[in-house]
Amino acid sequence: MIDSEGFRANVGIIICNDKRELFWGRRVGQDAWQFPQGGINADETPEQAMY
């Protein structure tokens, strides 16, 4: 849910392996990379929103 100021609760995750390599996702249509993230629905916990 977006609040009156235009913000939405969200969760971001950092995924790494035993070699300490990180997963970054490239944004579609942009010259940018980011960690996986997304919004949290009103009925979700941050942990549930990660999946």
mmCIF entry with sequence, helices, sheets and N, C-alpha, C, O atoms, coordinates in Angstrom:
data_MODEL
# 
_entry.id   MODEL 
# 
_entity.id                         1 
_entity.type                       polymer 
_entity.pdbx_number_of_molecules   1 
# 
_entity_poly.entity_id                      1 
_entity_poly.type                           'polypeptide(L)' 
_entity_poly.nstd_linkage                   no 
_entity_poly.nstd_monomer                   no 
_entity_poly.pdbx_seq_one_letter_code       MIDSEGFRANVGIIICNDKRELFWGRRVGQDAWQFPQGGINADETPEQAMY 
_entity_poly.pdbx_seq_one_letter_code_can   MIDSEGFRANVGIIICNDKRELFWGRRVGQDAWQFPQGGINADETPEQAMY 
_entity_poly.pdbx_strand_id                 A 
# 
loop_
_entity_poly_seq.entity_id 
_entity_poly_seq.num 
_entity_poly_seq.mon_id 
_entity_poly_seq.hetero 
1 1  MET n 
1 2  ILE n 
1 3  ASP n 
1 4  SER n 
1 5  GLU n 
1 6  GLY n 
1 7  PHE n 
1 8  ARG n 
1 9  ALA n 
1 10 ASN n 
1 11 VAL n 
1 12 GLY n 
1 13 ILE n 
1 14 ILE n 
1 15 ILE n 
1 16 CYS n 
1 17 ASN n 
1 18 ASP n 
1 19 LYS n 
1 20 ARG n 
1 21 GLU n 
1 22 LEU n 
1 23 PHE n 
1 24 TRP n 
1 25 GLY n 
1 26 ARG n 
1 27 ARG n 
1 28 VAL n 
1 29 GLY n 
1 30 GLN n 
1 31 ASP n 
1 32 ALA n 
1 33 TRP n 
1 34 GLN n 
1 35 PHE n 
1 36 PRO n 
1 37 GLN n 
1 38 GLY n 
1 39 GLY n 
1 40 ILE n 
1 41 ASN n 
1 42 ALA n 
1 43 ASP n 
1 44 GLU n 
1 45 THR n 
1 46 PRO n 
1 47 GLU n 
1 48 GLN n 
1 49 ALA n 
1 50 MET n 
1 51 TYR n 
# 
_struct_asym.id          A 
_struct_asym.entity_id   1 
# 
_struct_conf.conf_type_id            HELX_P 
_struct_conf.id                      HELX_P1 
_struct_conf.pdbx_PDB_helix_id       AA1 
_struct_conf.beg_label_comp_id       PRO 
_struct_conf.beg_label_asym_id       A 
_struct_conf.beg_label_seq_id        46 
_struct_conf.pdbx_beg_PDB_ins_code   ? 
_struct_conf.end_label_comp_id       ALA 
_struct_conf.end_label_asym_id       A 
_struct_conf.end_label_seq_id        49 
_struct_conf.pdbx_end_PDB_ins_code   ? 
_struct_conf.beg_auth_comp_id        PRO 
_struct_conf.beg_auth_asym_id        A 
_struct_conf.beg_auth_seq_id         46 
_struct_conf.end_auth_comp_id        ALA 
_struct_conf.end_auth_asym_id        A 
_struct_conf.end_auth_seq_id         49 
_struct_conf.pdbx_PDB_helix_class    1 
_struct_conf.details                 ? 
_struct_conf.pdbx_PDB_helix_length   4 
# 
_struct_conf_type.id          HELX_P 
_struct_conf_type.criteria    ? 
_struct_conf_type.reference   ? 
# 
loop_
_struct_sheet.id 
_struct_sheet.type 
_struct_sheet.number_strands 
_struct_sheet.details 
AA1 ? 2 ? 
AA2 ? 2 ? 
# 
loop_
_struct_sheet_order.sheet_id 
_struct_sheet_order.range_id_1 
_struct_sheet_order.range_id_2 
_struct_sheet_order.offset 
_struct_sheet_order.sense 
AA1 1 2 ? anti-parallel 
AA2 1 2 ? anti-parallel 
# 
loop_
_struct_sheet_range.sheet_id 
_struct_sheet_range.id 
_struct_sheet_range.beg_label_comp_id 
_struct_sheet_range.beg_label_asym_id 
_struct_sheet_range.beg_label_seq_id 
_struct_sheet_range.pdbx_beg_PDB_ins_code 
_struct_sheet_range.end_label_comp_id 
_struct_sheet_range.end_label_asym_id 
_struct_sheet_range.end_label_seq_id 
_struct_sheet_range.pdbx_end_PDB_ins_code 
_struct_sheet_range.beg_auth_comp_id 
_struct_sheet_range.beg_auth_asym_id 
_struct_sheet_range.beg_auth_seq_id 
_struct_sheet_range.end_auth_comp_id 
_struct_sheet_range.end_auth_asym_id 
_struct_sheet_range.end_auth_seq_id 
AA1 1 ASN A 10 ? GLY A 12 ? ASN A 10 GLY A 12 
AA1 2 GLN A 37 ? GLY A 39 ? GLN A 37 GLY A 39 
AA2 1 GLY A 25 ? ARG A 26 ? GLY A 25 ARG A 26 
AA2 2 TRP A 33 ? GLN A 34 ? TRP A 33 GLN A 34 
# 
loop_
_atom_site.group_PDB 
_atom_site.id 
_atom_site.type_symbol 
_atom_site.label_atom_id 
_atom_site.label_alt_id 
_atom_site.label_comp_id 
_atom_site.label_asym_id 
_atom_site.label_entity_id 
_atom_site.label_seq_id 
_atom_site.pdbx_PDB_ins_code 
_atom_site.Cartn_x 
_atom_site.Cartn_y 
_atom_site.Cartn_z 
_atom_site.occupancy 
_atom_site.B_iso_or_equiv 
_atom_site.pdbx_formal_charge 
_atom_site.auth_seq_id 
_atom_site.auth_comp_id 
_atom_site.auth_asym_id 
_atom_site.auth_atom_id 
_atom_site.pdbx_PDB_model_num 
ATOM 1   N N  . MET A 1 1  ? 0.839  -1.173  0.000   1.00 0.00 ? 1  MET A N  1 
ATOM 2   C CA . MET A 1 1  ? 0.000  0.000   0.000   1.00 0.00 ? 1  MET A CA 1 
ATOM 3   C C  . MET A 1 1  ? 0.889  1.243   0.000   1.00 0.00 ? 1  MET A C  1 
ATOM 4   O O  . MET A 1 1  ? 1.843  1.327   0.774   1.00 0.00 ? 1  MET A O  1 
ATOM 5   N N  . ILE A 1 2  ? 0.583  2.182   -0.847  1.00 0.00 ? 2  ILE A N  1 
ATOM 6   C CA . ILE A 1 2  ? 1.332  3.435   -0.930  1.00 0.00 ? 2  ILE A CA 1 
ATOM 7   C C  . ILE A 1 2  ? 0.704  4.439   0.027   1.00 0.00 ? 2  ILE A C  1 
ATOM 8   O O  . ILE A 1 2  ? -0.513 4.628   0.033   1.00 0.00 ? 2  ILE A O  1 
ATOM 9   N N  . ASP A 1 3  ? 1.555  5.093   0.851   1.00 0.00 ? 3  ASP A N  1 
ATOM 10  C CA . ASP A 1 3  ? 1.023  6.036   1.830   1.00 0.00 ? 3  ASP A CA 1 
ATOM 11  C C  . ASP A 1 3  ? 0.752  7.397   1.184   1.00 0.00 ? 3  ASP A C  1 
ATOM 12  O O  . ASP A 1 3  ? 0.954  7.576   -0.017  1.00 0.00 ? 3  ASP A O  1 
ATOM 13  N N  . SER A 1 4  ? 0.294  8.344   1.993   1.00 0.00 ? 4  SER A N  1 
ATOM 14  C CA . SER A 1 4  ? -0.092 9.654   1.470   1.00 0.00 ? 4  SER A CA 1 
ATOM 15  C C  . SER A 1 4  ? 1.081  10.440  0.892   1.00 0.00 ? 4  SER A C  1 
ATOM 16  O O  . SER A 1 4  ? 0.876  11.387  0.133   1.00 0.00 ? 4  SER A O  1 
ATOM 17  N N  . GLU A 1 5  ? 2.310  10.055  1.245   1.00 0.00 ? 5  GLU A N  1 
ATOM 18  C CA . GLU A 1 5  ? 3.490  10.735  0.718   1.00 0.00 ? 5  GLU A CA 1 
ATOM 19  C C  . GLU A 1 5  ? 4.093  10.008  -0.486  1.00 0.00 ? 5  GLU A C  1 
ATOM 20  O O  . GLU A 1 5  ? 5.133  10.418  -1.002  1.00 0.00 ? 5  GLU A O  1 
ATOM 21  N N  . GLY A 1 6  ? 3.439  8.928   -0.936  1.00 0.00 ? 6  GLY A N  1 
ATOM 22  C CA . GLY A 1 6  ? 3.897  8.206   -2.112  1.00 0.00 ? 6  GLY A CA 1 
ATOM 23  C C  . GLY A 1 6  ? 4.895  7.099   -1.844  1.00 0.00 ? 6  GLY A C  1 
ATOM 24  O O  . GLY A 1 6  ? 5.511  6.581   -2.775  1.00 0.00 ? 6  GLY A O  1 
ATOM 25  N N  . PHE A 1 7  ? 5.067  6.728   -0.575  1.00 0.00 ? 7  PHE A N  1 
ATOM 26  C CA . PHE A 1 7  ? 6.006  5.665   -0.237  1.00 0.00 ? 7  PHE A CA 1 
ATOM 27  C C  . PHE A 1 7  ? 5.291  4.349   -0.014  1.00 0.00 ? 7  PHE A C  1 
ATOM 28  O O  . PHE A 1 7  ? 4.151  4.326   0.452   1.00 0.00 ? 7  PHE A O  1 
ATOM 29  N N  . ARG A 1 8  ? 5.960  3.248   -0.346  1.00 0.00 ? 8  ARG A N  1 
ATOM 30  C CA . ARG A 1 8  ? 5.413  1.911   -0.131  1.00 0.00 ? 8  ARG A CA 1 
ATOM 31  C C  . ARG A 1 8  ? 6.424  1.104   0.672   1.00 0.00 ? 8  ARG A C  1 
ATOM 32  O O  . ARG A 1 8  ? 7.621  1.132   0.383   1.00 0.00 ? 8  ARG A O  1 
ATOM 33  N N  . ALA A 1 9  ? 5.940  0.387   1.677   1.00 0.00 ? 9  ALA A N  1 
ATOM 34  C CA . ALA A 1 9  ? 6.832  -0.499  2.437   1.00 0.00 ? 9  ALA A CA 1 
ATOM 35  C C  . ALA A 1 9  ? 7.427  -1.517  1.477   1.00 0.00 ? 9  ALA A C  1 
ATOM 36  O O  . ALA A 1 9  ? 6.730  -2.034  0.604   1.00 0.00 ? 9  ALA A O  1 
ATOM 37  N N  . ASN A 1 10 ? 8.712  -1.805  1.637   1.00 0.00 ? 10 ASN A N  1 
ATOM 38  C CA . ASN A 1 10 ? 9.345  -2.778  0.752   1.00 0.00 ? 10 ASN A CA 1 
ATOM 39  C C  . ASN A 1 10 ? 10.428 -3.534  1.495   1.00 0.00 ? 10 ASN A C  1 
ATOM 40  O O  . ASN A 1 10 ? 10.811 -3.185  2.611   1.00 0.00 ? 10 ASN A O  1 
ATOM 41  N N  . VAL A 1 11 ? 10.902 -4.566  0.849   1.00 0.00 ? 11 VAL A N  1 
ATOM 42  C CA . VAL A 1 11 ? 11.964 -5.399  1.406   1.00 0.00 ? 11 VAL A CA 1 
ATOM 43  C C  . VAL A 1 11 ? 13.011 -5.613  0.320   1.00 0.00 ? 11 VAL A C  1 
ATOM 44  O O  . VAL A 1 11 ? 12.679 -5.776  -0.854  1.00 0.00 ? 11 VAL A O  1 
ATOM 45  N N  . GLY A 1 12 ? 14.263 -5.612  0.723   1.00 0.00 ? 12 GLY A N  1 
ATOM 46  C CA . GLY A 1 12 ? 15.363 -5.919  -0.187  1.00 0.00 ? 12 GLY A CA 1 
ATOM 47  C C  . GLY A 1 12 ? 16.177 -7.058  0.402   1.00 0.00 ? 12 GLY A C  1 
ATOM 48  O O  . GLY A 1 12 ? 16.267 -7.200  1.622   1.00 0.00 ? 12 GLY A O  1 
ATOM 49  N N  . ILE A 1 13 ? 16.763 -7.859  -0.459  1.00 0.00 ? 13 ILE A N  1 
ATOM 50  C CA . ILE A 1 13 ? 17.566 -8.978  0.033   1.00 0.00 ? 13 ILE A CA 1 
ATOM 51  C C  . ILE A 1 13 ? 18.927 -8.977  -0.655  1.00 0.00 ? 13 ILE A C  1 
ATOM 52  O O  . ILE A 1 13 ? 19.079 -8.503  -1.781  1.00 0.00 ? 13 ILE A O  1 
ATOM 53  N N  . ILE A 1 14 ? 19.901 -9.517  0.051   1.00 0.00 ? 14 ILE A N  1 
ATOM 54  C CA . ILE A 1 14 ? 21.237 -9.704  -0.508  1.00 0.00 ? 14 ILE A CA 1 
ATOM 55  C C  . ILE A 1 14 ? 21.501 -11.199 -0.528  1.00 0.00 ? 14 ILE A C  1 
ATOM 56  O O  . ILE A 1 14 ? 21.441 -11.868 0.503   1.00 0.00 ? 14 ILE A O  1 
ATOM 57  N N  . ILE A 1 15 ? 21.794 -11.713 -1.713  1.00 0.00 ? 15 ILE A N  1 
ATOM 58  C CA . ILE A 1 15 ? 22.040 -13.143 -1.897  1.00 0.00 ? 15 ILE A CA 1 
ATOM 59  C C  . ILE A 1 15 ? 23.520 -13.326 -2.198  1.00 0.00 ? 15 ILE A C  1 
ATOM 60  O O  . ILE A 1 15 ? 24.058 -12.710 -3.118  1.00 0.00 ? 15 ILE A O  1 
ATOM 61  N N  . CYS A 1 16 ? 24.178 -14.184 -1.409  1.00 0.00 ? 16 CYS A N  1 
ATOM 62  C CA . CYS A 1 16 ? 25.587 -14.473 -1.677  1.00 0.00 ? 16 CYS A CA 1 
ATOM 63  C C  . CYS A 1 16 ? 25.829 -15.970 -1.512  1.00 0.00 ? 16 CYS A C  1 
ATOM 64  O O  . CYS A 1 16 ? 25.058 -16.673 -0.860  1.00 0.00 ? 16 CYS A O  1 
ATOM 65  N N  . ASN A 1 17 ? 26.919 -16.439 -2.119  1.00 0.00 ? 17 ASN A N  1 
ATOM 66  C CA . ASN A 1 17 ? 27.256 -17.857 -2.026  1.00 0.00 ? 17 ASN A CA 1 
ATOM 67  C C  . ASN A 1 17 ? 28.516 -18.038 -1.175  1.00 0.00 ? 17 ASN A C  1 
ATOM 68  O O  . ASN A 1 17 ? 29.039 -17.078 -0.608  1.00 0.00 ? 17 ASN A O  1 
ATOM 69  N N  . ASP A 1 18 ? 28.986 -19.265 -1.095  1.00 0.00 ? 18 ASP A N  1 
ATOM 70  C CA . ASP A 1 18 ? 30.163 -19.568 -0.275  1.00 0.00 ? 18 ASP A CA 1 
ATOM 71  C C  . ASP A 1 18 ? 31.433 -18.889 -0.779  1.00 0.00 ? 18 ASP A C  1 
ATOM 72  O O  . ASP A 1 18 ? 32.398 -18.743 -0.029  1.00 0.00 ? 18 ASP A O  1 
ATOM 73  N N  . LYS A 1 19 ? 31.438 -18.474 -2.042  1.00 0.00 ? 19 LYS A N  1 
ATOM 74  C CA . LYS A 1 19 ? 32.601 -17.778 -2.606  1.00 0.00 ? 19 LYS A CA 1 
ATOM 75  C C  . LYS A 1 19 ? 32.512 -16.261 -2.396  1.00 0.00 ? 19 LYS A C  1 
ATOM 76  O O  . LYS A 1 19 ? 33.344 -15.504 -2.896  1.00 0.00 ? 19 LYS A O  1 
ATOM 77  N N  . ARG A 1 20 ? 31.498 -15.837 -1.652  1.00 0.00 ? 20 ARG A N  1 
ATOM 78  C CA . ARG A 1 20 ? 31.241 -14.416 -1.376  1.00 0.00 ? 20 ARG A CA 1 
ATOM 79  C C  . ARG A 1 20 ? 30.885 -13.627 -2.637  1.00 0.00 ? 20 ARG A C  1 
ATOM 80  O O  . ARG A 1 20 ? 31.125 -12.423 -2.718  1.00 0.00 ? 20 ARG A O  1 
ATOM 81  N N  . GLU A 1 21 ? 30.312 -14.322 -3.612  1.00 0.00 ? 21 GLU A N  1 
ATOM 82  C CA . GLU A 1 21 ? 29.806 -13.657 -4.804  1.00 0.00 ? 21 GLU A CA 1 
ATOM 83  C C  . GLU A 1 21 ? 28.384 -13.193 -4.515  1.00 0.00 ? 21 GLU A C  1 
ATOM 84  O O  . GLU A 1 21 ? 27.598 -13.917 -3.904  1.00 0.00 ? 21 GLU A O  1 
ATOM 85  N N  . LEU A 1 22 ? 28.062 -11.989 -4.955  1.00 0.00 ? 22 LEU A N  1 
ATOM 86  C CA . LEU A 1 22 ? 26.739 -11.419 -4.728  1.00 0.00 ? 22 LEU A CA 1 
ATOM 87  C C  . LEU A 1 22 ? 25.897 -11.486 -5.992  1.00 0.00 ? 22 LEU A C  1 
ATOM 88  O O  . LEU A 1 22 ? 26.423 -11.445 -7.104  1.00 0.00 ? 22 LEU A O  1 
ATOM 89  N N  . PHE A 1 23 ? 24.590 -11.590 -5.810  1.00 0.00 ? 23 PHE A N  1 
ATOM 90  C CA . PHE A 1 23 ? 23.664 -11.532 -6.941  1.00 0.00 ? 23 PHE A CA 1 
ATOM 91  C C  . PHE A 1 23 ? 23.153 -10.107 -7.081  1.00 0.00 ? 23 PHE A C  1 
ATOM 92  O O  . PHE A 1 23 ? 22.589 -9.544  -6.143  1.00 0.00 ? 23 PHE A O  1 
ATOM 93  N N  . TRP A 1 24 ? 23.353 -9.536  -8.246  1.00 0.00 ? 24 TRP A N  1 
ATOM 94  C CA . TRP A 1 24 ? 22.796 -8.243  -8.625  1.00 0.00 ? 24 TRP A CA 1 
ATOM 95  C C  . TRP A 1 24 ? 21.916 -8.490  -9.845  1.00 0.00 ? 24 TRP A C  1 
ATOM 96  O O  . TRP A 1 24 ? 22.276 -9.274  -10.723 1.00 0.00 ? 24 TRP A O  1 
ATOM 97  N N  . GLY A 1 25 ? 20.784 -7.834  -9.900  1.00 0.00 ? 25 GLY A N  1 
ATOM 98  C CA . GLY A 1 25 ? 19.920 -7.943  -11.067 1.00 0.00 ? 25 GLY A CA 1 
ATOM 99  C C  . GLY A 1 25 ? 19.981 -6.662  -11.885 1.00 0.00 ? 25 GLY A C  1 
ATOM 100 O O  . GLY A 1 25 ? 19.970 -5.559  -11.340 1.00 0.00 ? 25 GLY A O  1 
ATOM 101 N N  . ARG A 1 26 ? 20.044 -6.825  -13.194 1.00 0.00 ? 26 ARG A N  1 
ATOM 102 C CA . ARG A 1 26 ? 20.034 -5.640  -14.057 1.00 0.00 ? 26 ARG A CA 1 
ATOM 103 C C  . ARG A 1 26 ? 18.599 -5.204  -14.290 1.00 0.00 ? 26 ARG A C  1 
ATOM 104 O O  . ARG A 1 26 ? 17.737 -6.022  -14.612 1.00 0.00 ? 26 ARG A O  1 
ATOM 105 N N  . ARG A 1 27 ? 18.348 -3.932  -14.128 1.00 0.00 ? 27 ARG A N  1 
ATOM 106 C CA . ARG A 1 27 ? 16.999 -3.402  -14.323 1.00 0.00 ? 27 ARG A CA 1 
ATOM 107 C C  . ARG A 1 27 ? 16.655 -3.394  -15.811 1.00 0.00 ? 27 ARG A C  1 
ATOM 108 O O  . ARG A 1 27 ? 17.468 -2.993  -16.643 1.00 0.00 ? 27 ARG A O  1 
ATOM 109 N N  . VAL A 1 28 ? 15.460 -3.835  -16.131 1.00 0.00 ? 28 VAL A N  1 
ATOM 110 C CA . VAL A 1 28 ? 15.006 -3.895  -17.520 1.00 0.00 ? 28 VAL A CA 1 
ATOM 111 C C  . VAL A 1 28 ? 14.881 -2.477  -18.079 1.00 0.00 ? 28 VAL A C  1 
ATOM 112 O O  . VAL A 1 28 ? 14.258 -1.602  -17.477 1.00 0.00 ? 28 VAL A O  1 
ATOM 113 N N  . GLY A 1 29 ? 15.487 -2.281  -19.238 1.00 0.00 ? 29 GLY A N  1 
ATOM 114 C CA . GLY A 1 29 ? 15.361 -1.000  -19.921 1.00 0.00 ? 29 GLY A CA 1 
ATOM 115 C C  . GLY A 1 29 ? 16.146 0.140   -19.303 1.00 0.00 ? 29 GLY A C  1 
ATOM 116 O O  . GLY A 1 29 ? 15.960 1.294   -19.689 1.00 0.00 ? 29 GLY A O  1 
ATOM 117 N N  . GLN A 1 30 ? 17.026 -0.160  -18.343 1.00 0.00 ? 30 GLN A N  1 
ATOM 118 C CA . GLN A 1 30 ? 17.815 0.892   -17.699 1.00 0.00 ? 30 GLN A CA 1 
ATOM 119 C C  . GLN A 1 30 ? 19.266 0.446   -17.596 1.00 0.00 ? 30 GLN A C  1 
ATOM 120 O O  . GLN A 1 30 ? 19.557 -0.750  -17.578 1.00 0.00 ? 30 GLN A O  1 
ATOM 121 N N  . ASP A 1 31 ? 20.156 1.396   -17.530 1.00 0.00 ? 31 ASP A N  1 
ATOM 122 C CA . ASP A 1 31 ? 21.565 1.083   -17.325 1.00 0.00 ? 31 ASP A CA 1 
ATOM 123 C C  . ASP A 1 31 ? 21.833 1.102   -15.824 1.00 0.00 ? 31 ASP A C  1 
ATOM 124 O O  . ASP A 1 31 ? 22.556 1.963   -15.323 1.00 0.00 ? 31 ASP A O  1 
ATOM 125 N N  . ALA A 1 32 ? 21.242 0.142   -15.113 1.00 0.00 ? 32 ALA A N  1 
ATOM 126 C CA . ALA A 1 32 ? 21.346 0.117   -13.654 1.00 0.00 ? 32 ALA A CA 1 
ATOM 127 C C  . ALA A 1 32 ? 21.234 -1.311  -13.144 1.00 0.00 ? 32 ALA A C  1 
ATOM 128 O O  . ALA A 1 32 ? 20.602 -2.164  -13.767 1.00 0.00 ? 32 ALA A O  1 
ATOM 129 N N  . TRP A 1 33 ? 21.854 -1.550  -12.008 1.00 0.00 ? 33 TRP A N  1 
ATOM 130 C CA . TRP A 1 33 ? 21.826 -2.850  -11.341 1.00 0.00 ? 33 TRP A CA 1 
ATOM 131 C C  . TRP A 1 33 ? 21.333 -2.650  -9.916  1.00 0.00 ? 33 TRP A C  1 
ATOM 132 O O  . TRP A 1 33 ? 21.515 -1.580  -9.335  1.00 0.00 ? 33 TRP A O  1 
ATOM 133 N N  . GLN A 1 34 ? 20.710 -3.678  -9.354  1.00 0.00 ? 34 GLN A N  1 
ATOM 134 C CA . GLN A 1 34 ? 20.244 -3.571  -7.969  1.00 0.00 ? 34 GLN A CA 1 
ATOM 135 C C  . GLN A 1 34 ? 20.097 -4.948  -7.351  1.00 0.00 ? 34 GLN A C  1 
ATOM 136 O O  . GLN A 1 34 ? 20.040 -5.963  -8.045  1.00 0.00 ? 34 GLN A O  1 
ATOM 137 N N  . PHE A 1 35 ? 20.038 -4.956  -6.017  1.00 0.00 ? 35 PHE A N  1 
ATOM 138 C CA . PHE A 1 35 ? 19.708 -6.186  -5.312  1.00 0.00 ? 35 PHE A CA 1 
ATOM 139 C C  . PHE A 1 35 ? 18.217 -6.450  -5.490  1.00 0.00 ? 35 PHE A C  1 
ATOM 140 O O  . PHE A 1 35 ? 17.449 -5.509  -5.695  1.00 0.00 ? 35 PHE A O  1 
ATOM 141 N N  . PRO A 1 36 ? 17.787 -7.722  -5.415  1.00 0.00 ? 36 PRO A N  1 
ATOM 142 C CA . PRO A 1 36 ? 16.357 -8.019  -5.508  1.00 0.00 ? 36 PRO A CA 1 
ATOM 143 C C  . PRO A 1 36 ? 15.584 -7.274  -4.417  1.00 0.00 ? 36 PRO A C  1 
ATOM 144 O O  . PRO A 1 36 ? 16.028 -7.197  -3.271  1.00 0.00 ? 36 PRO A O  1 
ATOM 145 N N  . GLN A 1 37 ? 14.449 -6.741  -4.780  1.00 0.00 ? 37 GLN A N  1 
ATOM 146 C CA . GLN A 1 37 ? 13.614 -6.019  -3.820  1.00 0.00 ? 37 GLN A CA 1 
ATOM 147 C C  . GLN A 1 37 ? 12.201 -5.937  -4.355  1.00 0.00 ? 37 GLN A C  1 
ATOM 148 O O  . GLN A 1 37 ? 11.954 -6.170  -5.539  1.00 0.00 ? 37 GLN A O  1 
ATOM 149 N N  . GLY A 1 38 ? 11.283 -5.607  -3.478  1.00 0.00 ? 38 GLY A N  1 
ATOM 150 C CA . GLY A 1 38 ? 9.903  -5.450  -3.903  1.00 0.00 ? 38 GLY A CA 1 
ATOM 151 C C  . GLY A 1 38 ? 9.022  -4.970  -2.772  1.00 0.00 ? 38 GLY A C  1 
ATOM 152 O O  . GLY A 1 38 ? 9.451  -4.894  -1.620  1.00 0.00 ? 38 GLY A O  1 
ATOM 153 N N  . GLY A 1 39 ? 7.799  -4.650  -3.107  1.00 0.00 ? 39 GLY A N  1 
ATOM 154 C CA . GLY A 1 39 ? 6.852  -4.129  -2.137  1.00 0.00 ? 39 GLY A CA 1 
ATOM 155 C C  . GLY A 1 39 ? 6.319  -5.195  -1.195  1.00 0.00 ? 39 GLY A C  1 
ATOM 156 O O  . GLY A 1 39 ? 6.330  -6.388  -1.499  1.00 0.00 ? 39 GLY A O  1 
ATOM 157 N N  . ILE A 1 40 ? 5.854  -4.732  -0.044  1.00 0.00 ? 40 ILE A N  1 
ATOM 158 C CA . ILE A 1 40 ? 5.239  -5.604  0.955   1.00 0.00 ? 40 ILE A CA 1 
ATOM 159 C C  . ILE A 1 40 ? 3.746  -5.300  0.975   1.00 0.00 ? 40 ILE A C  1 
ATOM 160 O O  . ILE A 1 40 ? 3.348  -4.153  1.181   1.00 0.00 ? 40 ILE A O  1 
ATOM 161 N N  . ASN A 1 41 ? 2.920  -6.316  0.765   1.00 0.00 ? 41 ASN A N  1 
ATOM 162 C CA . ASN A 1 41 ? 1.472  -6.141  0.853   1.00 0.00 ? 41 ASN A CA 1 
ATOM 163 C C  . ASN A 1 41 ? 1.055  -6.006  2.309   1.00 0.00 ? 41 ASN A C  1 
ATOM 164 O O  . ASN A 1 41 ? 1.782  -6.428  3.208   1.00 0.00 ? 41 ASN A O  1 
ATOM 165 N N  . ALA A 1 42 ? -0.110 -5.420  2.543   1.00 0.00 ? 42 ALA A N  1 
ATOM 166 C CA . ALA A 1 42 ? -0.588 -5.161  3.901   1.00 0.00 ? 42 ALA A CA 1 
ATOM 167 C C  . ALA A 1 42 ? -0.698 -6.431  4.740   1.00 0.00 ? 42 ALA A C  1 
ATOM 168 O O  . ALA A 1 42 ? -0.540 -6.378  5.960   1.00 0.00 ? 42 ALA A O  1 
ATOM 169 N N  . ASP A 1 43 ? -0.966 -7.569  4.105   1.00 0.00 ? 43 ASP A N  1 
ATOM 170 C CA . ASP A 1 43 ? -1.143 -8.821  4.853   1.00 0.00 ? 43 ASP A CA 1 
ATOM 171 C C  . ASP A 1 43 ? 0.127  -9.671  4.904   1.00 0.00 ? 43 ASP A C  1 
ATOM 172 O O  . ASP A 1 43 ? 0.055  -10.839 5.283   1.00 0.00 ? 43 ASP A O  1 
ATOM 173 N N  . GLU A 1 44 ? 1.282  -9.124  4.536   1.00 0.00 ? 44 GLU A N  1 
ATOM 174 C CA . GLU A 1 44 ? 2.530  -9.879  4.497   1.00 0.00 ? 44 GLU A CA 1 
ATOM 175 C C  . GLU A 1 44 ? 3.528  -9.372  5.535   1.00 0.00 ? 44 GLU A C  1 
ATOM 176 O O  . GLU A 1 44 ? 3.533  -8.196  5.897   1.00 0.00 ? 44 GLU A O  1 
ATOM 177 N N  . THR A 1 45 ? 4.369  -10.291 6.002   1.00 0.00 ? 45 THR A N  1 
ATOM 178 C CA . THR A 1 45 ? 5.539  -9.909  6.784   1.00 0.00 ? 45 THR A CA 1 
ATOM 179 C C  . THR A 1 45 ? 6.678  -9.661  5.796   1.00 0.00 ? 45 THR A C  1 
ATOM 180 O O  . THR A 1 45 ? 6.584  -10.082 4.642   1.00 0.00 ? 45 THR A O  1 
ATOM 181 N N  . PRO A 1 46 ? 7.751  -8.990  6.218   1.00 0.00 ? 46 PRO A N  1 
ATOM 182 C CA . PRO A 1 46 ? 8.893  -8.838  5.314   1.00 0.00 ? 46 PRO A CA 1 
ATOM 183 C C  . PRO A 1 46 ? 9.433  -10.183 4.828   1.00 0.00 ? 46 PRO A C  1 
ATOM 184 O O  . PRO A 1 46 ? 9.836  -10.306 3.671   1.00 0.00 ? 46 PRO A O  1 
ATOM 185 N N  . GLU A 1 47 ? 9.444  -11.180 5.694   1.00 0.00 ? 47 GLU A N  1 
ATOM 186 C CA . GLU A 1 47 ? 9.925  -12.506 5.299   1.00 0.00 ? 47 GLU A CA 1 
ATOM 187 C C  . GLU A 1 47 ? 9.053  -13.114 4.209   1.00 0.00 ? 47 GLU A C  1 
ATOM 188 O O  . GLU A 1 47 ? 9.578  -13.701 3.262   1.00 0.00 ? 47 GLU A O  1 
ATOM 189 N N  . GLN A 1 48 ? 7.740  -12.987 4.321   1.00 0.00 ? 48 GLN A N  1 
ATOM 190 C CA . GLN A 1 48 ? 6.837  -13.523 3.301   1.00 0.00 ? 48 GLN A CA 1 
ATOM 191 C C  . GLN A 1 48 ? 7.008  -12.783 1.973   1.00 0.00 ? 48 GLN A C  1 
ATOM 192 O O  . GLN A 1 48 ? 6.917  -13.395 0.909   1.00 0.00 ? 48 GLN A O  1 
ATOM 193 N N  . ALA A 1 49 ? 7.251  -11.496 2.025   1.00 0.00 ? 49 ALA A N  1 
ATOM 194 C CA . ALA A 1 49 ? 7.373  -10.702 0.803   1.00 0.00 ? 49 ALA A CA 1 
ATOM 195 C C  . ALA A 1 49 ? 8.639  -11.032 0.020   1.00 0.00 ? 49 ALA A C  1 
ATOM 196 O O  . ALA A 1 49 ? 8.713  -10.736 -1.173  1.00 0.00 ? 49 ALA A O  1 
ATOM 197 N N  . MET A 1 50 ? 9.633  -11.637 0.662   1.00 0.00 ? 50 MET A N  1 
ATOM 198 C CA . MET A 1 50 ? 10.866 -11.995 -0.042  1.00 0.00 ? 50 MET A CA 1 
ATOM 199 C C  . MET A 1 50 ? 10.649 -13.110 -1.049  1.00 0.00 ? 50 MET A C  1 
ATOM 200 O O  . MET A 1 50 ? 11.446 -13.263 -1.975  1.00 0.00 ? 50 MET A O  1 
ATOM 201 N N  . TYR A 1 51 ? 9.591  -13.892 -0.891  1.00 0.00 ? 51 TYR A N  1 
ATOM 202 C CA . TYR A 1 51 ? 9.387  -15.059 -1.755  1.00 0.00 ? 51 TYR A CA 1 
ATOM 203 C C  . TYR A 1 51 ? 8.417  -14.768 -2.839  1.00 0.00 ? 51 TYR A C  1 
ATOM 204 O O  . TYR A 1 51 ? 8.127  -15.640 -3.659  1.00 0.00 ? 51 TYR A O  1 
# 
